[in-house]
């Protein structure tokens, strides 16, 4: 028995996994994203994950399940302040997504070359290269969706119901990352009910797997229920940002395809056509139907353009299989395929460089400084009765980027849309000596970075009353 036949049922043969092609592509992607992680500062939502994980970690928050914040808190606890440690889970998830893309292509019947095409399309996608090294829920989510699709496609070929139990575990973990997976599961079930294979819905272990997923997701769902389902209130928030960020629904529709990359977009569209029309892929048609349904839902509700990033690879694999079939019948278009991949790689490198350059290290400082300016502009009597209240996307910057440097009270950060909150006391301390401040901050900009002296180590941020000249801010320095 050959390696290609070792895990197939009678009458079905697939090519061996293209280890020598897919794994190097995944390794290159991991290295490139690791290098990108060394430069720039924190991405906006990484600060958010650190804020939740470090100060508000619970089974849920106003708009985030707990997995990504927990990973951020763990990474920061193991290596405080290390960007590479913080981003390692994201880099690994991105690289694993490339591997799973190759596995999906193999299950569909792709040979080694077509598996490599699919893996390369996944690795060079615009969304993958732009956000693949930032620790955010939307970076972790695509590989989870890909695992779900791979398990389903593998079950169709093998009819091994143990895969359905694993499906439940993956779905439960994905629900702890982002709640969109619940919609994905509903749409997949509906698509299977309409176009098949309906035998899947009659398998008892499928519903046992659904129970496992529900059990894993229960703590965060209970948290949402106890706090009035704040996650549901995020939909109008996201829709309200669509026009300014993405050009409204037309922009979202275009970007949902463009984010797949140069080759990725071409393979996705070709693969979608083949899934809906080709009898060879009839058993997998539900994937194409699910993609179309979700595309319509996300455009109609003005969702984020990256919501479909976890479904690019299955469609790209179907497209790569189509190219393989054309090659097998002598219809070669090598002069078109390879230049397209060169262009895709060039774009990916450019987007990766862009991802480093767009990270502004002073975003949090500017938000905190504006908050401080507004706070100190109030009359003294009013300041004493003022609470700094931060929205889910602004309070982490006041909390994490410049902790206590502004002298403001810590912000009251909402734990749910119901209005409950947690207060944190100010932690800024007075400088211990009159000369403790080395290269002090300017009064109007206490959060600008101080310079270090050659003989001193500057540690915590502190303040010193400077009489009529106001308060001066700096870092406590020790010999």
Secondary structure, DSSP 8 states (H G I E B T S, - for coil): --TTTTT--TT-------HHHHHHHHHHHHHHHHHHHTSS---HHHHHHHHHHHH--SSB-SS-BHHHHHHHHHHHHHSTT-HHHHHHHHHHHHHHHHHHHHHHHHHHT--HHHHHHHHHHHHT-HHHHHHTTS-SHHHHHHHHHHHHHHHHHHHHHH--THHHHHHHHHHHHHHTT-THHHHHHHHHHHHHHHHS-GGGGG-HHHHHHHHHHHHHHHHHHHHHHHTT-GGGGHHHHHHHHHHHHH-HHHHHHHHHHHTT-HHHHHHHHHHHHHHHH-GGGGGGHHHHHHHHHHHHHHHHTT--GGGGGGGHHHHHHHHHHHHHHHHHTT---HHHHHHHHHHHHHHHHHHHHHHHHT--TTHHHHHHHHHHHHHHTS-HHHHTT---EE-TTTHHIIIIITTTTT-----EEESSTTS-EE------EE-SSTT-BSS-BBTTBTTS-----TT-EEEEEEEEE-GGG-EEEEEEEE-
